[in-house]
Structures are given as C-alpha cells and as structure tokens.
Amino acid sequence: MRPTRRGRAATRLAAAAFACLACAPGCGPGESGPAPAPLPELRLRAQGVRLLDALGREVWLRGVNAGNRSKLAPFVPFAFRESGLPEQAGAPPFADAAREFFARVQAWGHDAVRLPFSWEGLEPSPGRWDEEYLERYLALIDAAAAQGLRVIVDFHQDVYASPFCGDGFPPWTLPPPVPPPPEDCQGWFLRTLDDPDIEAAFDRFWADQGGVRTAFEAMWRRLAAEAWARPGVVAFEVINEPLPGSAREADWAPDVLTPFYSRLAALLGEVAPGALVVFDAGAASSATATTSLERPAGEGLVFAPHYYDASVFMLDQWSQADLGGPLGRLRALGDGWQVPVLLGEFGARARCQGGDDFLRAMYAELDARGLHATVWEASQDVLDWNQEDYSLVDPNGLERPWAAEVVRVYPAAVAGRLVSFGYDPESRAARLTYTAEVGGLTELAAPSRLFPRGLRVTLDGAPARQAYHPEVGRLVIEALGEGELRVEVDPL
C-alpha cells in the first residue's frame, strides 16, 4: 500500500532526525572523531538470536511501554487538549504532548517503544472502524519515529475486556448480555486464576465461535497494512498475555497457542513483509518464567515474555530474590529456538519498597544475558488504569525517583560481534568488548545526564578512534583495524 501524505511527511521527519544524528555538531568531516552512522531506516531483521539494523550492526533494544493510560479511552499514554475529557481541557495540544512525551523517552537514552493499541478503540462495533482513533495511533507512531525511536505495535489485552476489569477486546466479541465494567478493579489480575466468564471468553476466541478470531485476523490485516507504511514501525506483537480459557496450560500452549502464532506470523508476513513478529508466552509465564509453548513457524520471530517478581508484584516489596534463574530460563528458550528475546514487561509500583533496587538488579541481568527490554511503563495522566501506578512519571510529568534506573549506558549498535557488556550505575562506568569490523561504527547509548562533565574513554586492542556526542547521547567508536576491541567508559 502506498504511504499516505501524513506517512510521507513522517518519513521525511524521521529522515531529518537521522540526518541530525549523522551530522552532530563538533564532529563533521575532517574533525577529530566519528559521528553516529546515518541510518537509511529504523527497520531491523533477526539473524538467529541477534537483531541487526540496516547497516548490519547488532542492536540492543532498550525502551518503555507507553503505557497504562493507553488502556482507557481515548487510549493515549498522556493527556491532550482535544481528547474531549473535562480533566484534560488544560493539557497541551496532541501534537505538542506527543512530541514532549517521546522526547523524554529519547532523552532517557532509549531506542524503542512498545506502543499498545486497543481493538476496542479501533473497532467499537463490528465492522465500524474509528478512523479518528486510527489516525491518532498512527500519529503516535510518527511522533516516536521523529525521535529516532523504533516502535513495536502491541495488541494489548488484559483479562480479555473491560467488562472483566480488563482491556483490549471489544465487548461486542462477548455473547449477550454484556455486563458493564465493574467499579472496583484493583484486584483485576486475580481474575486470571479462576473466573469462569473470562475462561468462556477465551474459549470462544480460540474456537472462533461467533467468528471472533476471524474478526481478529481481519483487524490485524488492516492495522498492519496501515502501520507498516510508517517508517518507525519495526515489529508487530500479536497479543499481550493471552490466557488458555478452560484448557490446561500445558496442553493449550503447544496445541493452541503455538499454531495460532504460526498462523498470525504468516498473515503479518503477507501484509507487512520484513516486519518482526513478536510473540508472548502467555500470562502465567509472567510469574513463572516457564512455558510449554513451542517455537512457532515463521521468519523474523522475536520471543517476548514478561517477568514480574512475585514479591514486587504481590507484596510491593523487593525480596532480593534471584533474577538470574528466571531470566536465564527465558534466554535459554530463545537460544533453543534461535530467536531474539525481548523482555516485554517488568517493573515496580510507586509504593514498592526497594523498587529502584529491583529495577537496577533487573537491568544488570538483562545486560549480562544480552536481552532486549521494554520496561512497564511510562504514561502521564491523572487517570490510572485499575490504580496500578507503575508509571515512571507522575501525572504532572515529573520523574519519579526510580526512573533514574532506566537511564543507563548500553550498546545501541555494535559493528562486529558483541562479546560482553556491563554497566555499573553507582560509578557510571561501562565496559564493552567486541570483535570489531574495520570501518564499522559502534554506538554506545550514553545519555548526557549521566556525564555532566563529559566522559573518559579508554580503547584497548584493535586500533580505533572515538567521539562523544552529548547532544544525542551517543559515544561512537570507529574501528581502524580488525580484532577484539575493549572499550572502557568512565565519567570525568
């Protein structure tokens, strides 16, 4: 499909952002150090367990979910003036609010956004598409791309739909009579355990009763076609945290969920050739980091489980439990399937004691195991879905204290084979080892707020030169010879 006028404008805007990265002040032709590489596009491809950019460099995705507020009408992660909600009348216009929202994500040093969309918002009644919602969602994609952020389009559902304290599926996919949403939904997650109405809803979906799955596939065909025309989109996530209905998890995952993912991967491959297809292990895996899922058929697959530590999620207190075990199991699954692993969700509430320590420990394990990650979550509004309170920013847009833990150094793009990486948030020291390619430009995300006085870089091994570009938060290393290259980064 041909890009719309807005899509072409977004392409030009994204290209301008890449040009800005490529021509950072103080590092032009003939000057002392290399500049970030100009990317022809943000798209990625999977090669075994690695993600490669348009220049063939190994990429690590670090980003956020955007976010909790997107589960409620008007399904946007921030307040904006045109929403029609009285409490948002004084908010900035949509375009300004979107620019500010994604600029913050980029300033954190992130390169990705998992962007939830709501089928309920997109198709409020059978066959009737809300064009205003669709245009707004596509505008969110464009605003993220303008900041150089890669977008994962995520069909987000929790416990099926709003009548069950959930979100995502349109209520019209339920058999009548459809109950209204409950008033008290703080314990929504407990309904995943034994709620017969939720089980019946998912049974109906998996069996395509009433044509629900057929309608779901039709929805994905149109949305993927529209979204793939936008330059910021790199992946489509089929469904967030699916549930087995009344089936046994051990039977459902290999017999129902695996072929479902295979079918959707083929569908998305037809509509959006070259797109990454992201698949989750299911809601239960978020607590156990185990699954009976098998590798779906298809190319460009990315395994995207979630992990919420039980003490953090249930007790709001970090127990210092081992994180290497669960994250190691998830990485092992990806290695066995030969697909990249993205930890799609993890996080802590505002009231969690030791939540900052938990996030710090999580990122250390993610770095050690080479896992991609999008933290849950960033949204900005007084309305909070089911009073979860996971956002890294408060309703006024101020960072909460633990938001500092997501601002880290990491290898954004490695020209060669990454051997090891580690970052110490206390000393703000980073260590990268990789097998370098001659002339390749490796980029470390190094947000300038971490290095107010600049940074010191030590290179050892293969000959290389480097330059730091604080205006875009990138340290660029150009290899002048082949071999192993060790990079040490310390604050001044």
N, C-alpha and C positions, 0 to 999 in steps of 0.2 A: 504494500500500500504506500502511496506517496505521502510524505510528511505534509501536515497542514502548514498554513502560514505561520501559526504560532510555533509549530515544531521546527520549521526552518529558522525562525528567529532564535529559538532556544539553541539550535546547533551553532549559529553564529556567536551567541553569547558564550557558550561553552568553549568554542574555539578561541575566543578572546581571552577567556580565563587561562587556557593552556598557553597562549602566547605570552601572557603576563608571567607565568611560571618560567617560561623558557628564556625570557629576557629580563630577569631580575636585575634591579639597579646594582651597579658596582661589580657586575660580573659579565660584561659584554665581550664581544670579540676583541682579542688582543689584551684582555685584562688578566688578572692573576690566577683565576680559578674557574672551574667548570660551573655551568649553570644547570638547573634542572632540565631534563630532556623534554623537548616538545613532543607531546603525545598526539597522534592523529585522531585518537578516540579513546574513550574510557573503557571500552569493552574488554572483557577478559576471556581466556579459554583455559580449560582444565587439561592438564597433562599429568596423568597419574594422580598423585596426591598434591600436586602443585597447581597454583593459579598463576598464569602468565599474562602480562599486559601486551599491548600492541607492538612493543619493542622486544618481546621475548624475555622480559625480566620477571623474576619470581616476585610476586606481590603478596604482602600480608594485609589482610583487611582488618582494620580496627574502626569500630563505629558505634552508633547508638541505634536504638529503636525509637521511632517517633510516631506515636508512643501511646500511652494510656488514654489520653484525651481523644485520640482518633477513634475510639470505640463508641463514642457518643456523638449524636448529631450536633453540629454539622460535619463530624468526622474529620477534624483537622487538629493537629497537635498544639495549636496555640489559639488565643483569642484574636478575632479580627472584626473590624467595624461592620462589614457587610453581612455578617452572619445572621442578623435578624434577632439575635438574643439580646434582651434588655441589658443583661450584665456585661455584654461586650460592646456596648454602644460607644464607649470611650476608648476602645482599643485602636491601634493603628490600622490603616487600610491593609487588605490582604497582601498585596504585593510587598509592602514595606515590612509587614510582620514576617512573611516568609523569608525575605532577604536577611533580616536580623536573626531569625531562628537558625538558618543553615550556616550563616557566617559564624555563629557561636560554635557550631559543631566543627567547622573547619579550623577555627582558632584553637580548639582542643587538640588539634593535630590529626583528627580522624580523616579517613578517606572513604567512608561508606556509611550509608543509612539504610536500615531495614524499615521500609515505609508501608505500614499496614493500610489495606483498603477494606472497606465493608461492602459485602454483597448486598446487605440490607440497604445501605446508602445508594448503591449503584442501580439496583433493580427493586424499587419499593413495592411493586406489584408485578405479577407475571407478564413478561414481555414489554413492560414500560420502563424505559431507561431514564434515569435522572441525568439529563445532559449537563445540568449545572454542576452536579457533584463530579461527574466525569471530567469536565473541564478544570475544575478546581484541583482534582487529584493530579491531572497531567501538569498543571501549573506548579504543584509541589515538586514534581519530578524535575521540571525545568529549573526551579529555584535552587534545588540541590546541585544539579549539574553545573549551574553557573558558579558554584563554589568549588568545582572540581570533585564533587562527591559522587561516588558510584551508588546507584540505587538498586536495592533488592525489593521488587514488588511482592508484597506479602499478603496473601488472602488470610486475614486474621479472624479466627473464631475462637471463642471460649465457651465451653458447655453449650454449644450449638447456637443459641439465640437469646434475645432479650427477655422473652417470657420465662426463661430459666435462670435469670440473673447473668446471662451471658451476652454474647455479641456475635456478629458476623453473618450468619444465615438469615435470610428474610423470614419473618414469621409466617408468610404465606406458604412456605415449604412444609409447614406443620399441618396435620389434619385438623379440621374444625371440631369443636370450638377452640380458638386460640386464646389462652389466658393473657391478661395484661401483665407487664413486668412487675415483679414484687417491689415493695417499697424498701425493704431491708435486704441488702445483698452483700454485706460484709463477709459472710462465710460462703461465698459463691463456690470456692474451689472444692469444698466438702461435698458438693452435689455431684462431683465426678465419680464418687465412690459407689453410690447405690441408688441414684434417682431413677425410677422406672420411666419417667417421662423423657428424660434425656437419653436413656438407653433406647427407647422406642423411636426417638427422632433419628438417632444414628443408624439403627436397624433399617429404618425407612430409606435413609440416604444410601447406605451400602447396597441395598437390594434394588435401588432405583424405583421404589414404589411411588406412584404418582408422577413419575418422570423427574424426580428431584435431581438425580445425578446427571440426567440428560440436560436439564436446565443449567446445572453447574458447569458442565463442559461447554455449553453454548456461551455462558457468561465468560469463561476463560478465553474462548476463541476471540470474542470481541475485545475484551480488555487487553489481552496480549498483543493483538494487532495494533491497537491504539498506542499502547505504551512502548512497544518495540521501535516505533518511529521516533522516540525521544532519545537523544544522544546519551543521557545519563543512565539509562537502564542497562544493567548487566545480567540480571537474573530474575527468575520468577519462582516464588515459593508457593507450592501447590496448595498447602493447607497447614495452618498452625495447630499444633497439639490435637490431632484427631483422637477420638475415643472409639472403642470397639463395639459400643452398643451392648447387647446382652451376650455377646460372644466371649469366649475365653481369650485373654490377651495372647497367650502362647499360640493359639490357633489362628486368631484373626490377623496378627502381624504378617506371617508368611503367606497365608491363604487369601487374604482380602486386601490388606494394605499394600503389600508388595506389588501385586498385579495392577492395583489402582494407580500407583505411582508410575509403573511402566506405561500404562495407557496415557496418562497425562503428559509424561515426558515425550511420547510420540506426538501427541496433539500439539504441544507447545513447540516441538521441533518443526512442525509443519508451518505454524503461524509465525514463529519467530526464530528462523534458522540461525544457529550460532549462539543463542541465548543459553546461559547456565540454567539448569533446572534444580531447584533446591527442595530437599525432602526431609521431613522431621521424623523422629522415631515414634512419636505418639506422646500423649500427655503423661502416662505413667513413667516413662523414661526420664522425665524432668526431675524426678526424685531419686530414681534408682541408678541411672546411667547404664541401664541394661535394656536389651530389646531382643525379640525373636524375629525382627524384620530381616529380610534377605535383600541382597543388592537388587534394585530394580534394573530392568533392561533399559538401555539408552546411553547416549553420549552427553558429555557436558554436565554430569551429575555432581552435585555438592551435597554431602550429608550434613544436616543442620539440626542436631539435637539441642535440647536445653538442659540446664542443670541448676537446680535450686537446693542449696544445702538445707537439710531438714531443720536444724536449729535456727537458722536465719529466717526461713520461710514461716515456720510454725510458732517459734518462740521469740522471734525478734532479738536474738542474742547469738553472737558468733561463738561457737563452742571450740574453735581451733581444730576442728575435725580435719582428717586427712583429705586433701583435694586431689592429690596425685593419683589415687586409686580410681575414682570415677572418671576423671578427665583422661587418664591413661587408657581406660576401657573404651572410651569413645574414640580416642585416636586409633586404637588398635582395630576397631571396626572399619574406620576409614582406610587404614593401611591394607586390611584384608580385602576390601572391595576395590582398592586402588582409586579412591576418590578423595578430594579435599574435604576437610572437616571444618565447619563453621559453627562455633557455639552461638546459636542464635539468640539465646536469652540467658541472663544471670543478673543478679542484682540484690539490693537490700533496701528496705523501707527507711523512711526518715527516722522512725522510732527505734530502729535496730541498734542495740548496744554492740559496738565493735564492728559496725557495718563498713567503716573505712578500712579496718584491718582485713576484713573478709575480701573486699574488692582488691586490696593490694596482694593478698595471697592468691586470688584467682588469676590476676594478670601475670604473676610470677610463673604459675603453672602453664598458662597459655603460651607465654614466651618460651618456656623450656620445651614444650611439646609442639611448637610451631602451629598452633591452632588459630584460625581466624575467629573473630569475635565481634558481636554487637551487643552492648550492654543494655539491659532494660532499666530505665528508659529516660527519654527527655520529652517533656511536654510542659506547656505553660498556660495555666488557666485556673480559675478558682474551682471549676468543676473537676472532680477527680473520680474516674470510673470505679465504682464499688469501694471508694475510700481506700484504695490500695497504697497510695502515697510512696511510689518508688522514684519519682522524678528527680533528676539531678539538679533541677532548678525549681524555685518556689513560684507561686502564682504571679509574683511581681517581676520574675525574670532574674532574680538573684541566685547565684550558685549556692547550693547547699555545701556544707564543709567537705563531704566525702566526694564531691565532684572533682576535687583535685586529683583523686586517684586514677581518673581516666585519662589524665594529661600525662603522657609518657613518651619516651623515645622508643621507636620501633623501626624495623626495616620496611619501608614503604615499597621499595623496588630494588631488587638485587640483580645486577648483571653478572650472572655466574651461578654457582651452586652454593647455596647457603649452608654453612657447616654448623654454626652455633650463634646464639644471641642471648644476651642477658642485660637487664637494666635494674639498677638499684635506686629506688625513689628517694631514699634518705640522702645519699651522696649525689644523686642525679648523674651517676656515671653509667655509661653504656659500653658494652663490648660486643663487637661483631667480628666473626671470622667467616670468610667465604673464599671459594675458588674463583678468582677473577678472570674476566674475559677482556682481552686487550681492547681499549677504547670504550668499554662499557661504562655507563653512568649508573652508579648505585646511589640511591637516595634514602637517607635516614630521616624519618619524621622527627623533628626536634623543635617543638613549639617554643617560641621566643620567650614566653613567660617563665619557662624553666631556666633560661640562661640570660638574665637581665644584663649581665656584664659581658656576655659573649661566652664562647666555649673554646677549649683547648683540644686539639685533635692530634693523636699520635698514630702514624701509619707504620706498619712493620710487615716485611715480606715482599710481595711483588711491588715493583715501583708504581707509584700513584701520586696524584695530587688531589687537593680538596678545596672546597669553599663553602662557607656557611652563609645562608640567605635567610636572615631572621624575618624579613617581611613576608615570607611564605612558609617559614618554619621548616626549612629543608637544609640538611647537610648533604652535599653532593661530592662523591668520590669518583674520580676517573682513573681507571687502571691503565697504566702505561706499559704493562707487561703481564704475561700470564703467571699463574701460580697462586698459592694461598696468600691472602691478604688479611691482616689483623688490624682492626680499627678500634681505637680507644677514644672515648669522648668524655670529657670532664668539664664542669663549669669553671670559669675563671673566678 
